[in-house]
Amino acid sequence: MYRSYYDSILAELSRTLTRISDEDTKELVENIINSGRIFITGKGRSGFIMKYFAIRLMQIGFEVHVLGDATTPAIKAGDMLMVGSGSGETGSLVVTTASAKKLGAKVALITMYGNSTIAGNADSVLVIPAKGSKFDKDADSDSRQPMCNLFEQSLLIFLDSLTMIIIDNQKIDKKLLYERHANLE
């Protein structure tokens, strides 16, 4: 009975993830590897997924900070701000990305809309083609799921794949991830 829901979600994820640009993925991986420090941000559910990715980046050896944490240092030239925003129009993130650019940091955006305001502030944009109806109530969604679930699920899986790509490209021993895993839980 419930299997049809799982199958529907998996089919949507497969269709969406296979349409992500390999070229844009390669560019994002290179930007991550070649950045100084990496700053992560997003709002709402996308923000939670970006924080999850920040943990993974730390575990594979990057210096990473989540915007808004009390210990987040100042961003500077050579650093990268990574933003997850389905709409690319979140007001506070528009301001944040413009500020990061003025300070000389690179801005990378993962979004559904490559022509958004934040995309205009970004050095690199990766589009996850998971059109959601949250932003245009009259638009037909590519998804049977409510709101932007497909984007958020795709973002999580995409970021997990980035982690694996970086581990393989940099020949990182996976045992190191366990050594960097939180031990004061």
C-alpha positions in Angstrom: 0.0 0.0 0.0 2.7 2.5 1.0 5.2 1.2 -1.5 3.7 3.4 -4.2 4.7 6.5 -2.2 8.3 5.3 -1.8 8.5 4.3 -5.4 7.2 7.8 -6.4 9.7 9.6 -4.3 12.6 7.5 -5.5 11.6 7.9 -9.2 11.4 11.7 -8.7 14.8 11.7 -7.0 16.4 9.7 -9.8 14.9 11.9 -12.5 16.0 15.1 -10.7 19.5 14.0 -9.7 20.4 12.7 -13.2 19.6 16.1 -14.7 22.2 18.0 -12.5 25.0 19.4 -14.7 28.2 17.4 -14.5 30.1 20.5 -15.5 28.6 22.5 -12.6 29.3 19.7 -10.2 32.9 19.5 -11.2 33.3 23.3 -10.8 31.8 23.2 -7.3 34.1 20.4 -6.3 37.1 22.3 -7.5 35.9 25.5 -5.7 35.5 23.5 -2.4 39.0 21.9 -2.7 40.7 25.2 -3.7 39.0 27.4 -1.1 40.6 28.6 2.1 37.8 28.3 4.7 34.3 27.4 3.8 31.3 29.1 5.2 27.9 27.4 5.0 24.5 29.0 5.1 20.8 28.4 4.2 17.5 29.0 5.8 14.7 26.7 6.9 14.9 23.1 5.8 17.6 23.8 3.3 19.6 25.4 6.0 19.4 22.3 8.1 20.7 20.2 5.2 23.6 22.7 4.6 24.6 22.3 8.3 24.6 18.6 7.8 27.0 19.1 4.9 29.2 21.4 7.1 29.7 18.5 9.4 30.7 16.2 6.5 33.2 18.8 5.2 34.8 19.1 8.7 35.0 15.3 9.0 36.9 15.1 5.7 39.3 17.8 6.8 38.1 21.2 5.7 38.0 24.3 7.9 34.3 25.0 7.8 32.0 27.4 9.7 28.2 27.8 9.8 27.0 31.4 9.5 25.2 32.5 12.7 27.2 30.3 15.1 28.8 32.2 17.9 32.3 31.1 16.9 32.0 31.9 13.2 35.0 34.2 12.2 35.0 37.0 9.7 35.0 35.9 6.1 37.8 37.2 3.8 39.2 36.9 0.3 40.1 33.3 -0.5 37.2 32.0 1.5 34.0 30.5 0.0 30.4 31.0 1.1 28.2 28.1 0.1 24.5 28.8 0.1 21.6 26.4 -0.2 18.5 28.2 -1.3 15.6 26.6 -3.3 14.3 30.0 -4.4 17.5 31.9 -4.5 15.5 34.9 -3.3 15.6 34.6 0.6 16.1 38.2 1.7 18.7 37.7 4.4 20.7 35.4 2.0 20.6 38.0 -0.7 22.2 40.5 1.7 24.7 38.0 3.0 25.9 36.9 -0.5 26.3 40.5 -1.6 28.4 41.3 1.6 30.5 38.2 1.0 31.3 39.3 -2.5 32.3 42.8 -1.4 34.7 41.2 1.1 36.4 39.2 -1.7 34.9 35.8 -0.9 33.7 33.4 -3.6 30.0 32.6 -3.4 28.6 29.2 -4.5 24.8 28.7 -4.7 22.8 25.5 -5.0 19.3 26.3 -6.0 16.3 25.5 -8.1 16.4 28.8 -10.0 19.6 29.7 -11.8 18.3 33.2 -12.7 17.6 34.3 -9.1 18.9 37.3 -7.2 21.3 35.2 -5.2 22.5 33.6 -8.4 23.4 37.1 -9.6 25.6 37.5 -6.5 27.3 34.1 -7.0 30.5 33.1 -8.7 29.1 29.6 -9.3 25.6 28.3 -9.5 24.5 24.7 -9.4 20.8 24.1 -10.3 18.9 21.2 -8.9 16.0 20.9 -11.4 13.3 20.2 -8.8 10.7 22.8 -9.6 8.6 23.5 -6.6 5.3 25.3 -6.3 6.2 27.1 -3.0 7.3 30.2 -4.9 4.8 30.2 -7.7 1.5 29.0 -6.4 0.1 28.6 -9.9 3.1 26.7 -11.3 2.8 23.0 -11.9 5.4 21.2 -9.8 7.6 18.5 -11.2 6.9 16.6 -8.0 4.0 14.8 -6.4 5.4 15.7 -3.0 4.3 18.8 -1.1 6.1 22.2 -1.3 9.8 21.8 -2.0 10.5 18.4 -0.5 12.0 17.2 -3.8 14.6 20.0 -3.8 15.5 19.4 -0.2 15.8 15.6 -0.6 17.9 16.1 -3.8 20.1 18.6 -2.0 20.9 16.1 0.7 21.7 13.3 -1.7 23.7 15.7 -4.0 25.8 16.9 -1.0 26.4 13.4 0.1 27.7 12.6 -3.4 29.9 15.7 -3.3 31.4 14.3 -0.1 32.1 11.0 -1.8 33.6 12.7 -4.9 36.0 14.8 -2.7 37.0 11.7 -0.6 37.8 9.9 -3.8 39.5 12.8 -5.6 41.7 13.7 -2.6 42.3 10.1 -1.6 41.1 10.7 1.9 41.3 7.7 4.2 37.7 7.2 5.5 39.1 6.2 8.9 40.0 9.9 9.3 36.3 10.7 9.3 35.8 8.6 12.4 38.7 10.3 14.1 37.1 13.7 13.5 33.7 12.5 14.5 32.3 14.3 17.6 33.4 12.4 20.8 31.7 14.6 23.4 28.2 13.4 22.7 
